[in-house]
Each structure stands twice: as C-alpha cells, then as structure tokens.
Amino acid sequence: MVALQTSSVDPSYVLFSIGPAPGHDIQGGYGFAHETSGTWAVVGFGSAEVGCPPGASDNAVIPKDVLSGFRLSCPTSG
C-alpha cells in the first residue's frame, strides 16, 4: 500500500507512506519528497522521527510548520 499527501502549508513537500507488501515480513515506513526547480527528490524515509533534527544527508530536517500541517511533530529535547 502506498499513500501520498501534498502539504497544504508548502506544496513543494509531499508526505508518503509505504506499507509492507502482502505476505512479506518487511516493515513499512513514511517519508518526504521535496520539489526544487521542477525536480522531486526523496529527502527522508524511515519508521520514526523522519524529518526531525539533527537531520542527515538521507534525512533532511523538514520545516516545523510543514510537519505540523501533516499533524506530525518532532520530540522535544530537554
């Protein structure tokens, strides 16, 4: 199963989720794609805290307002 949702805050971001294929014991996950200059690229994928700091080359930090628009948030440190 694949689901896709465009950000209402910034339509250059898309949230997608991929479920495990039927009959397979592989975990699904979710991620973000971002459009820059007409080109879409996956900027993060995983099963938890995708798009959250500290970020990495394969897990970009997604703007907080974009995450909120998807009803997502990052854990607070403290």
PQR file with spaces between the fields and no chain letter, atoms N, CA, C, O and H, PARSE charges and radii, in Angstrom:
ATOM       1  N    MET     1       0.832   -1.175    0.000 -0.4000 1.5000
ATOM       2  CA   MET     1       0.000    0.000    0.000 -0.0000 2.0000
ATOM       3  C    MET     1       0.885    1.249    0.000  0.5500 1.7000
ATOM       4  O    MET     1       1.881    1.318    0.720 -0.5500 1.4000
ATOM       5  N    VAL     2       0.508    2.224   -0.811 -0.4000 1.5000
ATOM       6  CA   VAL     2       1.217    3.499   -0.869 -0.0000 2.0000
ATOM       7  C    VAL     2       0.193    4.612   -0.678  0.5500 1.7000
ATOM       8  O    VAL     2      -0.882    4.576   -1.276 -0.5500 1.4000
ATOM       9  H    VAL     2      -0.301    2.168   -1.396  0.4000 1.0000
ATOM      10  N    ALA     3       0.519    5.590    0.144 -0.4000 1.5000
ATOM      11  CA   ALA     3      -0.342    6.753    0.357 -0.0000 2.0000
ATOM      12  C    ALA     3       0.495    7.999    0.121  0.5500 1.7000
ATOM      13  O    ALA     3       1.697    8.011    0.388 -0.5500 1.4000
ATOM      14  H    ALA     3       1.393    5.618    0.630  0.4000 1.0000
ATOM      15  N    LEU     4      -0.148    9.044   -0.381 -0.4000 1.5000
ATOM      16  CA   LEU     4       0.542   10.275   -0.740 -0.0000 2.0000
ATOM      17  C    LEU     4      -0.318   11.462   -0.334  0.5500 1.7000
ATOM      18  O    LEU     4      -1.528   11.460   -0.558 -0.5500 1.4000
ATOM      19  H    LEU     4      -1.124    9.034   -0.598  0.4000 1.0000
ATOM      20  N    GLN     5       0.305   12.481    0.264 -0.4000 1.5000
ATOM      21  CA   GLN     5      -0.426   13.682    0.673 -0.0000 2.0000
ATOM      22  C    GLN     5       0.458   14.905    0.417  0.5500 1.7000
ATOM      23  O    GLN     5       1.608   14.954    0.854 -0.5500 1.4000
ATOM      24  H    GLN     5       1.288   12.483    0.446  0.4000 1.0000
ATOM      25  N    THR     6      -0.088   15.880   -0.291 -0.4000 1.5000
ATOM      26  CA   THR     6       0.627   17.125   -0.552 -0.0000 2.0000
ATOM      27  C    THR     6       0.420   18.082    0.613  0.5500 1.7000
ATOM      28  O    THR     6      -0.677   18.171    1.166 -0.5500 1.4000
ATOM      29  H    THR     6      -1.022   15.840   -0.646  0.4000 1.0000
ATOM      30  N    SER     7       1.473   18.792    0.981 -0.4000 1.5000
ATOM      31  CA   SER     7       1.390   19.752    2.079 -0.0000 2.0000
ATOM      32  C    SER     7       0.484   20.918    1.717  0.5500 1.7000
ATOM      33  O    SER     7       0.593   21.490    0.632 -0.5500 1.4000
ATOM      34  H    SER     7       2.364   18.719    0.532  0.4000 1.0000
ATOM      35  N    SER     8      -0.412   21.264    2.636 -0.4000 1.5000
ATOM      36  CA   SER     8      -1.256   22.447    2.450 -0.0000 2.0000
ATOM      37  C    SER     8      -0.502   23.709    2.865  0.5500 1.7000
ATOM      38  O    SER     8      -0.924   24.816    2.531 -0.5500 1.4000
ATOM      39  H    SER     8      -0.500   20.800    3.517  0.4000 1.0000
ATOM      40  N    VAL     9       0.590   23.556    3.577 -0.4000 1.5000
ATOM      41  CA   VAL     9       1.410   24.681    4.042 -0.0000 2.0000
ATOM      42  C    VAL     9       2.414   25.081    2.965  0.5500 1.7000
ATOM      43  O    VAL     9       2.603   26.269    2.703 -0.5500 1.4000
ATOM      44  H    VAL     9       0.933   22.657    3.848  0.4000 1.0000
ATOM      45  N    ASP    10       3.057   24.099    2.344 -0.4000 1.5000
ATOM      46  CA   ASP    10       4.059   24.318    1.301 -0.0000 2.0000
ATOM      47  C    ASP    10       3.958   23.160    0.321  0.5500 1.7000
ATOM      48  O    ASP    10       4.497   22.086    0.589 -0.5500 1.4000
ATOM      49  H    ASP    10       2.903   23.134    2.557  0.4000 1.0000
ATOM      50  N    PRO    11       3.273   23.350   -0.821 -0.5600 1.5000
ATOM      51  CA   PRO    11       3.037   22.249   -1.750  0.2800 2.0000
ATOM      52  C    PRO    11       4.295   21.681   -2.421  0.5500 1.7000
ATOM      53  O    PRO    11       4.199   20.763   -3.235 -0.5500 1.4000
ATOM      54  N    SER    12       5.457   22.216   -2.087 -0.4000 1.5000
ATOM      55  CA   SER    12       6.678   21.611   -2.610 -0.0000 2.0000
ATOM      56  C    SER    12       7.106   20.412   -1.760  0.5500 1.7000
ATOM      57  O    SER    12       8.115   19.769   -2.053 -0.5500 1.4000
ATOM      58  H    SER    12       5.535   22.962   -1.426  0.4000 1.0000
ATOM      59  N    TYR    13       6.339   20.114   -0.708 -0.4000 1.5000
ATOM      60  CA   TYR    13       6.584   18.938    0.130 -0.0000 2.0000
ATOM      61  C    TYR    13       5.425   17.958   -0.002  0.5500 1.7000
ATOM      62  O    TYR    13       4.259   18.352   -0.038 -0.5500 1.4000
ATOM      63  H    TYR    13       5.520   20.636   -0.470  0.4000 1.0000
ATOM      64  N    VAL    14       5.764   16.685   -0.074 -0.4000 1.5000
ATOM      65  CA   VAL    14       4.781   15.608   -0.117 -0.0000 2.0000
ATOM      66  C    VAL    14       5.164   14.584    0.946  0.5500 1.7000
ATOM      67  O    VAL    14       6.332   14.221    1.082 -0.5500 1.4000
ATOM      68  H    VAL    14       6.711   16.364   -0.044  0.4000 1.0000
ATOM      69  N    LEU    15       4.172   14.128    1.693 -0.4000 1.5000
ATOM      70  CA   LEU    15       4.347   13.051    2.666 -0.0000 2.0000
ATOM      71  C    LEU    15       3.873   11.768    1.995  0.5500 1.7000
ATOM      72  O    LEU    15       2.787   11.736    1.415 -0.5500 1.4000
ATOM      73  H    LEU    15       3.223   14.423    1.583  0.4000 1.0000
ATOM      74  N    PHE    16       4.671   10.720    2.068 -0.4000 1.5000
ATOM      75  CA   PHE    16       4.238    9.437    1.515 -0.0000 2.0000
ATOM      76  C    PHE    16       4.471    8.338    2.539  0.5500 1.7000
ATOM      77  O    PHE    16       5.353    8.437    3.392 -0.5500 1.4000
ATOM      78  H    PHE    16       5.553   10.746    2.539  0.4000 1.0000
ATOM      79  N    SER    17       3.676    7.306    2.439 -0.4000 1.5000
ATOM      80  CA   SER    17       3.874    6.139    3.289 -0.0000 2.0000
ATOM      81  C    SER    17       3.790    4.895    2.422  0.5500 1.7000
ATOM      82  O    SER    17       3.040    4.835    1.447 -0.5500 1.4000
ATOM      83  H    SER    17       2.960    7.226    1.746  0.4000 1.0000
ATOM      84  N    ILE    18       4.572    3.916    2.803 -0.4000 1.5000
ATOM      85  CA   ILE    18       4.630    2.652    2.078 -0.0000 2.0000
ATOM      86  C    ILE    18       4.450    1.545    3.098  0.5500 1.7000
ATOM      87  O    ILE    18       5.212    1.437    4.059 -0.5500 1.4000
ATOM      88  H    ILE    18       5.181    3.965    3.595  0.4000 1.0000
ATOM      89  N    GLY    19       3.447    0.733    2.879 -0.4000 1.5000
ATOM      90  CA   GLY    19       3.204   -0.393    3.771 -0.0000 2.0000
ATOM      91  C    GLY    19       3.914   -1.633    3.260  0.5500 1.7000
ATOM      92  O    GLY    19       4.322   -1.681    2.099 -0.5500 1.4000
ATOM      93  H    GLY    19       2.829    0.821    2.098  0.4000 1.0000
ATOM      94  N    PRO    20       4.065   -2.618    4.097 -0.5600 1.5000
ATOM      95  CA   PRO    20       4.702   -3.857    3.650  0.2800 2.0000
ATOM      96  C    PRO    20       3.848   -4.552    2.590  0.5500 1.7000
ATOM      97  O    PRO    20       2.620   -4.479    2.623 -0.5500 1.4000
ATOM      98  N    ALA    21       4.501   -5.215    1.665 -0.4000 1.5000
ATOM      99  CA   ALA    21       3.782   -5.970    0.641 -0.0000 2.0000
ATOM     100  C    ALA    21       3.100   -7.166    1.285  0.5500 1.7000
ATOM     101  O    ALA    21       3.657   -7.779    2.196 -0.5500 1.4000
ATOM     102  H    ALA    21       5.499   -5.275    1.638  0.4000 1.0000
ATOM     103  N    PRO    22       1.904   -7.505    0.825 -0.5600 1.5000
ATOM     104  CA   PRO    22       1.201   -8.661    1.394  0.2800 2.0000
ATOM     105  C    PRO    22       2.076   -9.916    1.334  0.5500 1.7000
ATOM     106  O    PRO    22       2.691  -10.216    0.311 -0.5500 1.4000
ATOM     107  N    GLY    23       2.116  -10.633    2.443 -0.4000 1.5000
ATOM     108  CA   GLY    23       2.883  -11.870    2.505 -0.0000 2.0000
ATOM     109  C    GLY    23       4.358  -11.672    2.821  0.5500 1.7000
ATOM     110  O    GLY    23       5.121  -12.638    2.845 -0.5500 1.4000
ATOM     111  H    GLY    23       1.617  -10.389    3.275  0.4000 1.0000
ATOM     112  N    HIS    24       4.766  -10.430    3.063 -0.4000 1.5000
ATOM     113  CA   HIS    24       6.164  -10.171    3.391 -0.0000 2.0000
ATOM     114  C    HIS    24       6.274   -9.630    4.812  0.5500 1.7000
ATOM     115  O    HIS    24       5.372   -8.947    5.297 -0.5500 1.4000
ATOM     116  H    HIS    24       4.146   -9.646    3.044  0.4000 1.0000
ATOM     117  N    ASP    25       7.348   -9.929    5.451 -0.4000 1.5000
ATOM     118  CA   ASP    25       7.554   -9.547    6.842 -0.0000 2.0000
ATOM     119  C    ASP    25       8.500   -8.350    6.934  0.5500 1.7000
ATOM     120  O    ASP    25       9.361   -8.296    7.812 -0.5500 1.4000
ATOM     121  H    ASP    25       8.080  -10.484    5.057  0.4000 1.0000
ATOM     122  N    ILE    26       8.333   -7.396    6.024 -0.4000 1.5000
ATOM     123  CA   ILE    26       9.199   -6.221    5.981 -0.0000 2.0000
ATOM     124  C    ILE    26       8.404   -5.024    6.493  0.5500 1.7000
ATOM     125  O    ILE    26       7.247   -4.836    6.117 -0.5500 1.4000
ATOM     126  H    ILE    26       7.634   -7.440    5.311  0.4000 1.0000
ATOM     127  N    GLN    27       9.017   -4.222    7.343 -0.4000 1.5000
ATOM     128  CA   GLN    27       8.348   -3.058    7.920 -0.0000 2.0000
ATOM     129  C    GLN    27       8.167   -1.975    6.867  0.5500 1.7000
ATOM     130  O    GLN    27       9.059   -1.744    6.050 -0.5500 1.4000
ATOM     131  H    GLN    27       9.956   -4.374    7.649  0.4000 1.0000
ATOM     132  N    GLY    28       7.033   -1.319    6.882 -0.4000 1.5000
ATOM     133  CA   GLY    28       6.812   -0.171    6.023 -0.0000 2.0000
ATOM     134  C    GLY    28       7.400    1.076    6.661  0.5500 1.7000
ATOM     135  O    GLY    28       8.084    0.997    7.682 -0.5500 1.4000
ATOM     136  H    GLY    28       6.308   -1.506    7.545  0.4000 1.0000
ATOM     137  N    GLY    29       7.138    2.204    6.068 -0.4000 1.5000
ATOM     138  CA   GLY    29       7.641    3.450    6.623 -0.0000 2.0000
ATOM     139  C    GLY    29       6.999    4.642    5.954  0.5500 1.7000
ATOM     140  O    GLY    29       6.085    4.505    5.141 -0.5500 1.4000
ATOM     141  H    GLY    29       6.582    2.268    5.239  0.4000 1.0000
ATOM     142  N    TYR    30       7.496    5.822    6.313 -0.4000 1.5000
ATOM     143  CA   TYR    30       6.996    7.040    5.694 -0.0000 2.0000
ATOM     144  C    TYR    30       8.177    7.957    5.404  0.5500 1.7000
ATOM     145  O    TYR    30       9.270    7.794    5.945 -0.5500 1.4000
ATOM     146  H    TYR    30       8.239    5.933    6.973  0.4000 1.0000
ATOM     147  N    GLY    31       7.920    8.916    4.541 -0.4000 1.5000
ATOM     148  CA   GLY    31       8.991    9.832    4.183 -0.0000 2.0000
ATOM     149  C    GLY    31       8.460   11.084    3.520  0.5500 1.7000
ATOM     150  O    GLY    31       7.252   11.294    3.402 -0.5500 1.4000
ATOM     151  H    GLY    31       7.031    9.048    4.101  0.4000 1.0000
ATOM     152  N    PHE    32       9.385   11.896    3.099 -0.4000 1.5000
ATOM     153  CA   PHE    32       9.053   13.151    2.452 -0.0000 2.0000
ATOM     154  C    PHE    32       9.777   13.251    1.125  0.5500 1.7000
ATOM     155  O    PHE    32      10.921   12.818    0.984 -0.5500 1.4000
ATOM     156  H    PHE    32      10.365   11.725    3.195  0.4000 1.0000
ATOM     157  N    ALA    33       9.086   13.833    0.153 -0.4000 1.5000
ATOM     158  CA   ALA    33       9.702   14.226   -1.109 -0.0000 2.0000
ATOM     159  C    ALA    33       9.587   15.739   -1.184  0.5500 1.7000
ATOM     160  O    ALA    33       8.620   16.321   -0.692 -0.5500 1.4000
ATOM     161  H    ALA    33       8.157   14.185    0.268  0.4000 1.0000
ATOM     162  N    HIS    34      10.572   16.369   -1.800 -0.4000 1.5000
ATOM     163  CA   HIS    34      10.596   17.828   -1.906 -0.0000 2.0000
ATOM     164  C    HIS    34      10.920   18.198   -3.342  0.5500 1.7000
ATOM     165  O    HIS    34      11.812   17.619   -3.961 -0.5500 1.4000
ATOM     166  H    HIS    34      11.357   15.895   -2.199  0.4000 1.0000
ATOM     167  N    GLU    35      10.183   19.171   -3.865 -0.4000 1.5000
ATOM     168  CA   GLU    35      10.374   19.640   -5.230 -0.0000 2.0000
ATOM     169  C    GLU    35      11.215   20.903   -5.213  0.5500 1.7000
ATOM     170  O    GLU    35      10.889   21.866   -4.519 -0.5500 1.4000
ATOM     171  H    GLU    35       9.458   19.642   -3.363  0.4000 1.0000
ATOM     172  N    THR    36      12.288   20.896   -5.971 -0.4000 1.5000
ATOM     173  CA   THR    36      13.146   22.063   -6.122 -0.0000 2.0000
ATOM     174  C    THR    36      13.455   22.236   -7.599  0.5500 1.7000
ATOM     175  O    THR    36      13.967   21.317   -8.239 -0.5500 1.4000
ATOM     176  H    THR    36      12.553   20.113   -6.535  0.4000 1.0000
ATOM     177  N    SER    37      13.152   23.393   -8.138 -0.4000 1.5000
ATOM     178  CA   SER    37      13.424   23.703   -9.551 -0.0000 2.0000
ATOM     179  C    SER    37      12.847   22.657  -10.496  0.5500 1.7000
ATOM     180  O    SER    37      13.483   22.286  -11.483 -0.5500 1.4000
ATOM     181  H    SER    37      12.737   24.139   -7.618  0.4000 1.0000
ATOM     182  N    GLY    38      11.649   22.184  -10.196 -0.4000 1.5000
ATOM     183  CA   GLY    38      10.961   21.243  -11.067 -0.0000 2.0000
ATOM     184  C    GLY    38      11.361   19.787  -10.908  0.5500 1.7000
ATOM     185  O    GLY    38      10.871   18.929  -11.642 -0.5500 1.4000
ATOM     186  H    GLY    38      11.132   22.485   -9.395  0.4000 1.0000
ATOM     187  N    THR    39      12.240   19.495   -9.965 -0.4000 1.5000
ATOM     188  CA   THR    39      12.699   18.127   -9.746 -0.0000 2.0000
ATOM     189  C    THR    39      12.319   17.668   -8.349  0.5500 1.7000
ATOM     190  O    THR    39      12.604   18.342   -7.360 -0.5500 1.4000
ATOM     191  H    THR    39      12.637   20.192   -9.368  0.4000 1.0000
ATOM     192  N    TRP    40      11.665   16.499   -8.281 -0.4000 1.5000
ATOM     193  CA   TRP    40      11.290   15.911   -6.997 -0.0000 2.0000
ATOM     194  C    TRP    40      12.388   14.967   -6.530  0.5500 1.7000
ATOM     195  O    TRP    40      12.971   14.236   -7.331 -0.5500 1.4000
ATOM     196  H    TRP    40      11.434   15.951   -9.085  0.4000 1.0000
ATOM     197  N    ALA    41      12.668   14.986   -5.229 -0.4000 1.5000
ATOM     198  CA   ALA    41      13.645   14.074   -4.633 -0.0000 2.0000
ATOM     199  C    ALA    41      13.147   13.646   -3.264  0.5500 1.7000
ATOM     200  O    ALA    41      12.561   14.442   -2.530 -0.5500 1.4000
ATOM     201  H    ALA    41      12.194   15.579   -4.578  0.4000 1.0000
ATOM     202  N    VAL    42      13.383   12.386   -2.922 -0.4000 1.5000
ATOM     203  CA   VAL    42      13.086   11.898   -1.584 -0.0000 2.0000
ATOM     204  C    VAL    42      14.141   12.485   -0.656  0.5500 1.7000
ATOM     205  O    VAL    42      15.340   12.343   -0.899 -0.5500 1.4000
ATOM     206  H    VAL    42      13.860   11.740   -3.518  0.4000 1.0000
ATOM     207  N    VAL    43      13.687   13.148    0.416 -0.4000 1.5000
ATOM     208  CA   VAL    43      14.616   13.797    1.344 -0.0000 2.0000
ATOM     209  C    VAL    43      14.645   13.118    2.707  0.5500 1.7000
ATOM     210  O    VAL    43      15.376   13.550    3.598 -0.5500 1.4000
ATOM     211  H    VAL    43      12.714   13.263    0.614  0.4000 1.0000
ATOM     212  N    GLY    44      13.866   12.074    2.876 -0.4000 1.5000
ATOM     213  CA   GLY    44      13.882   11.327    4.124 -0.0000 2.0000
ATOM     214  C    GLY    44      12.911   10.164    4.059  0.5500 1.7000
ATOM     215  O    GLY    44      11.844   10.269    3.454 -0.5500 1.4000
ATOM     216  H    GLY    44      13.272   11.723    2.153  0.4000 1.0000
ATOM     217  N    PHE    45      13.282    9.058    4.682 -0.4000 1.5000
ATOM     218  CA   PHE    45      12.400    7.897    4.757 -0.0000 2.0000
ATOM     219  C    PHE    45      12.802    7.077    5.976  0.5500 1.7000
ATOM     220  O    PHE    45      13.989    6.920    6.262 -0.5500 1.4000
ATOM     221  H    PHE    45      14.149    8.973    5.174  0.4000 1.0000
ATOM     222  N    GLY    46      11.815    6.557    6.687 -0.4000 1.5000
ATOM     223  CA   GLY    46      12.086    5.725    7.852 -0.0000 2.0000
ATOM     224  C    GLY    46      10.801    5.314    8.530  0.5500 1.7000
ATOM     225  O    GLY    46       9.725    5.363    7.933 -0.5500 1.4000
ATOM     226  H    GLY    46      10.851    6.685    6.454  0.4000 1.0000
ATOM     227  N    SER    47      10.920    4.907    9.785 -0.4000 1.5000
ATOM     228  CA   SER    47       9.739    4.458   10.519 -0.0000 2.0000
ATOM     229  C    SER    47       9.446    5.320   11.743  0.5500 1.7000
ATOM     230  O    SER    47       8.422    5.128   12.399 -0.5500 1.4000
ATOM     231  H    SER    47      11.794    4.868   10.269  0.4000 1.0000
ATOM     232  N    ALA    48      10.333    6.271   12.061 -0.4000 1.5000
ATOM     233  CA   ALA    48      10.098    7.148   13.206 -0.0000 2.0000
ATOM     234  C    ALA    48      10.973    8.395   13.094  0.5500 1.7000
ATOM     235  O    ALA    48      12.120    8.321   12.652 -0.5500 1.4000
ATOM     236  H    ALA    48      11.165    6.426   11.529  0.4000 1.0000
ATOM     237  N    GLU    49      10.430    9.524   13.491 -0.4000 1.5000
ATOM     238  CA   GLU    49      11.150   10.792   13.567 -0.0000 2.0000
ATOM     239  C    GLU    49      11.775   11.232   12.244  0.5500 1.7000
ATOM     240  O    GLU    49      12.810   11.899   12.237 -0.5500 1.4000
ATOM     241  H    GLU    49       9.498    9.584   13.850  0.4000 1.0000
ATOM     242  N    VAL    50      11.154   10.863   11.135 -0.4000 1.5000
ATOM     243  CA   VAL    50      11.635   11.293    9.827 -0.0000 2.0000
ATOM     244  C    VAL    50      11.422   12.802    9.716  0.5500 1.7000
ATOM     245  O    VAL    50      10.356   13.310   10.066 -0.5500 1.4000
ATOM     246  H    VAL    50      10.313   10.321   11.141  0.4000 1.0000
ATOM     247  N    GLY    51      12.422   13.504    9.238 -0.4000 1.5000
ATOM     248  CA   GLY    51      12.333   14.952    9.072 -0.0000 2.0000
ATOM     249  C    GLY    51      12.690   15.749   10.309  0.5500 1.7000
ATOM     250  O    GLY    51      12.616   16.978   10.299 -0.5500 1.4000
ATOM     251  H    GLY    51      13.288   13.091    8.954  0.4000 1.0000
ATOM     252  N    CYS    52      13.078   15.058   11.386 -0.4000 1.5000
ATOM     253  CA   CYS    52      13.394   15.717   12.648 -0.0000 2.0000
ATOM     254  C    CYS    52      14.897   15.958   12.787  0.5500 1.7000
ATOM     255  O    CYS    52      15.705   15.248   12.188 -0.5500 1.4000
ATOM     256  H    CYS    52      13.138   14.059   11.394  0.4000 1.0000
ATOM     257  N    PRO    53      15.264   16.967   13.583 -0.5600 1.5000
ATOM     258  CA   PRO    53      16.678   17.186   13.867  0.2800 2.0000
ATOM     259  C    PRO    53      17.270   15.952   14.561  0.5500 1.7000
ATOM     260  O    PRO    53      16.543   15.261   15.274 -0.5500 1.4000
ATOM     261  N    PRO    54      18.521   15.663   14.385 -0.5600 1.5000
ATOM     262  CA   PRO    54      19.531   16.553   13.845  0.2800 2.0000
ATOM     263  C    PRO    54      19.613   16.549   12.332  0.5500 1.7000
ATOM     264  O    PRO    54      20.328   17.376   11.765 -0.5500 1.4000
ATOM     265  N    GLY    55      18.912   15.654   11.655 -0.4000 1.5000
ATOM     266  CA   GLY    55      18.975   15.594   10.201 -0.0000 2.0000
ATOM     267  C    GLY    55      20.241   14.895    9.745  0.5500 1.7000
ATOM     268  O    GLY    55      21.171   14.681   10.523 -0.5500 1.4000
ATOM     269  H    GLY    55      18.331   14.982   12.115  0.4000 1.0000
ATOM     270  N    ALA    56      20.257   14.551    8.490 -0.4000 1.5000
ATOM     271  CA   ALA    56      21.403   13.892    7.860 -0.0000 2.0000
ATOM     272  C    ALA    56      21.206   13.988    6.356  0.5500 1.7000
ATOM     273  O    ALA    56      20.162   14.446    5.893 -0.5500 1.4000
ATOM     274  H    ALA    56      19.502   14.725    7.858  0.4000 1.0000
ATOM     275  N    SER    57      22.186   13.566    5.605 -0.4000 1.5000
ATOM     276  CA   SER    57      22.064   13.658    4.146 -0.0000 2.0000
ATOM     277  C    SER    57      20.886   12.852    3.618  0.5500 1.7000
ATOM     278  O    SER    57      20.316   13.201    2.584 -0.5500 1.4000
ATOM     279  H    SER    57      23.034   13.194    5.981  0.4000 1.0000
ATOM     280  N    ASP    58      20.515   11.785    4.307 -0.4000 1.5000
ATOM     281  CA   ASP    58      19.375   10.968    3.884 -0.0000 2.0000
ATOM     282  C    ASP    58      18.129   11.197    4.735  0.5500 1.7000
ATOM     283  O    ASP    58      17.156   10.451    4.623 -0.5500 1.4000
ATOM     284  H    ASP    58      20.978   11.501    5.147  0.4000 1.0000
ATOM     285  N    ASN    59      18.154   12.223    5.586 -0.4000 1.5000
ATOM     286  CA   ASN    59      17.003   12.559    6.425 -0.0000 2.0000
ATOM     287  C    ASN    59      17.027   14.066    6.708  0.5500 1.7000
ATOM     288  O    ASN    59      17.412   14.506    7.791 -0.5500 1.4000
ATOM     289  H    ASN    59      18.944   12.828    5.677  0.4000 1.0000
ATOM     290  N    ALA    60      16.606   14.839    5.707 -0.4000 1.5000
ATOM     291  CA   ALA    60      16.604   16.296    5.840 -0.0000 2.0000
ATOM     292  C    ALA    60      15.634   16.735    6.921  0.5500 1.7000
ATOM     293  O    ALA    60      14.610   16.088    7.143 -0.5500 1.4000
ATOM     294  H    ALA    60      16.292   14.482    4.827  0.4000 1.0000
ATOM     295  N    VAL    61      15.952   17.829    7.590 -0.4000 1.5000
ATOM     296  CA   VAL    61      15.039   18.406    8.582 -0.0000 2.0000
ATOM     297  C    VAL    61      13.931   19.131    7.817  0.5500 1.7000
ATOM     298  O    VAL    61      14.199   20.028    7.018 -0.5500 1.4000
ATOM     299  H    VAL    61      16.783   18.354    7.409  0.4000 1.0000
ATOM     300  N    ILE    62      12.703   18.735    8.071 -0.4000 1.5000
ATOM     301  CA   ILE    62      11.534   19.323    7.413 -0.0000 2.0000
ATOM     302  C    ILE    62      11.073   20.509    8.251  0.5500 1.7000
ATOM     303  O    ILE    62      11.042   20.423    9.478 -0.5500 1.4000
ATOM     304  H    ILE    62      12.486   18.007    8.720  0.4000 1.0000
ATOM     305  N    PRO    63      10.710   21.630    7.595 -0.5600 1.5000
ATOM     306  CA   PRO    63      10.250   22.790    8.367  0.2800 2.0000
ATOM     307  C    PRO    63       9.111   22.421    9.333  0.5500 1.7000
ATOM     308  O    PRO    63       8.207   21.656    9.000 -0.5500 1.4000
ATOM     309  N    LYS    64       9.192   22.988   10.522 -0.4000 1.5000
ATOM     310  CA   LYS    64       8.233   22.674   11.589 -0.0000 2.0000
ATOM     311  C    LYS    64       6.788   22.920   11.162  0.5500 1.7000
ATOM     312  O    LYS    64       5.907   22.127   11.495 -0.5500 1.4000
ATOM     313  H    LYS    64       9.927   23.610   10.793  0.4000 1.0000
ATOM     314  N    ASP    65       6.529   24.013   10.427 -0.4000 1.5000
ATOM     315  CA   ASP    65       5.157   24.300   10.004 -0.0000 2.0000
ATOM     316  C    ASP    65       4.654   23.271    8.990  0.5500 1.7000
ATOM     317  O    ASP    65       3.463   22.961    8.965 -0.5500 1.4000
ATOM     318  H    ASP    65       7.245   24.657   10.156  0.4000 1.0000
ATOM     319  N    VAL    66       5.546   22.743    8.161 -0.4000 1.5000
ATOM     320  CA   VAL    66       5.154   21.694    7.215 -0.0000 2.0000
ATOM     321  C    VAL    66       4.804   20.423    7.984  0.5500 1.7000
ATOM     322  O    VAL    66       3.784   19.793    7.708 -0.5500 1.4000
ATOM     323  H    VAL    66       6.514   22.995    8.182  0.4000 1.0000
ATOM     324  N    LEU    67       5.645   20.044    8.946 -0.4000 1.5000
ATOM     325  CA   LEU    67       5.333   18.873    9.774 -0.0000 2.0000
ATOM     326  C    LEU    67       3.990   19.045   10.475  0.5500 1.7000
ATOM     327  O    LEU    67       3.167   18.129   10.481 -0.5500 1.4000
ATOM     328  H    LEU    67       6.474   20.557    9.170  0.4000 1.0000
ATOM     329  N    SER    68       3.767   20.219   11.067 -0.4000 1.5000
ATOM     330  CA   SER    68       2.500   20.482   11.765 -0.0000 2.0000
ATOM     331  C    SER    68       1.315   20.341   10.827  0.5500 1.7000
ATOM     332  O    SER    68       0.269   19.826   11.221 -0.5500 1.4000
ATOM     333  H    SER    68       4.435   20.963   11.063  0.4000 1.0000
ATOM     334  N    GLY    69       1.469   20.792    9.594 -0.4000 1.5000
ATOM     335  CA   GLY    69       0.398   20.664    8.601 -0.0000 2.0000
ATOM     336  C    GLY    69       0.026   19.226    8.324  0.5500 1.7000
ATOM     337  O    GLY    69      -1.116   18.934    7.969 -0.5500 1.4000
ATOM     338  H    GLY    69       2.319   21.211    9.274  0.4000 1.0000
ATOM     339  N    PHE    70       0.981   18.326    8.484 -0.4000 1.5000
ATOM     340  CA   PHE    70       0.729   16.884    8.323 -0.0000 2.0000
ATOM     341  C    PHE    70       0.338   16.226    9.643  0.5500 1.7000
ATOM     342  O    PHE    70       0.191   15.006    9.712 -0.5500 1.4000
ATOM     343  H    PHE    70       1.909   18.563    8.773  0.4000 1.0000
ATOM     344  N    ARG    71       0.170   17.036   10.691 -0.4000 1.5000
ATOM     345  CA   ARG    71      -0.124   16.551   12.052 -0.0000 2.0000
ATOM     346  C    ARG    71       1.008   15.695   12.609  0.5500 1.7000
ATOM     347  O    ARG    71       0.779   14.702   13.300 -0.5500 1.4000
ATOM     348  H    ARG    71       0.289   18.027   10.634  0.4000 1.0000
ATOM     349  N    LEU    72       2.237   16.106   12.292 -0.4000 1.5000
ATOM     350  CA   LEU    72       3.428   15.447   12.800 -0.0000 2.0000
ATOM     351  C    LEU    72       4.236   16.453   13.614  0.5500 1.7000
ATOM     352  O    LEU    72       4.099   17.663   13.436 -0.5500 1.4000
ATOM     353  H    LEU    72       2.423   16.912   11.732  0.4000 1.0000
ATOM     354  N    SER    73       5.057   15.952   14.486 -0.4000 1.5000
ATOM     355  CA   SER    73       5.949   16.822   15.245 -0.0000 2.0000
ATOM     356  C    SER    73       7.177   16.014   15.642  0.5500 1.7000
ATOM     357  O    SER    73       7.178   14.784   15.609 -0.5500 1.4000
ATOM     358  H    SER    73       5.168   14.969   14.630  0.4000 1.0000
ATOM     359  N    CYS    74       8.210   16.736   16.014 -0.4000 1.5000
ATOM     360  CA   CYS    74       9.431   16.097   16.473 -0.0000 2.0000
ATOM     361  C    CYS    74       9.439   16.075   17.994  0.5500 1.7000
ATOM     362  O    CYS    74       8.853   16.947   18.635 -0.5500 1.4000
ATOM     363  H    CYS    74       8.209   17.735   16.041  0.4000 1.0000
ATOM     364  N    PRO    75      10.097   15.085   18.567 -0.5600 1.5000
ATOM     365  CA   PRO    75      10.195   15.061   20.027  0.2800 2.0000
ATOM     366  C    PRO    75      10.989   16.274   20.521  0.5500 1.7000
ATOM     367  O    PRO    75      11.923   16.734   19.865 -0.5500 1.4000
ATOM     368  N    THR    76      10.603   16.767   21.666 -0.4000 1.5000
ATOM     369  CA   THR    76      11.348   17.881   22.245 -0.0000 2.0000
ATOM     370  C    THR    76      12.444   17.326   23.132  0.5500 1.7000
ATOM     371  O    THR    76      12.254   16.343   23.848 -0.5500 1.4000
ATOM     372  H    THR    76       9.844   16.393   22.200  0.4000 1.0000
ATOM     373  N    SER    77      13.590   17.975   23.068 -0.4000 1.5000
ATOM     374  CA   SER    77      14.671   17.532   23.940 -0.0000 2.0000
ATOM     375  C    SER    77      14.658   18.417   25.163  0.5500 1.7000
ATOM     376  O    SER    77      14.262   19.580   25.089 -0.5500 1.4000
ATOM     377  H    SER    77      13.744   18.774   22.486  0.4000 1.0000
ATOM     378  N    GLY    78      15.071   17.900   26.240 -0.4000 1.5000
ATOM     379  CA   GLY    78      15.037   18.739   27.412 -0.0000 2.0000
ATOM     380  C    GLY    78      15.279   17.995   28.599  0.5500 1.7000
ATOM     381  O    GLY    78      15.285   18.562   29.692 -0.5500 1.4000
ATOM     382  H    GLY    78      15.393   16.955   26.301  0.4000 1.0000
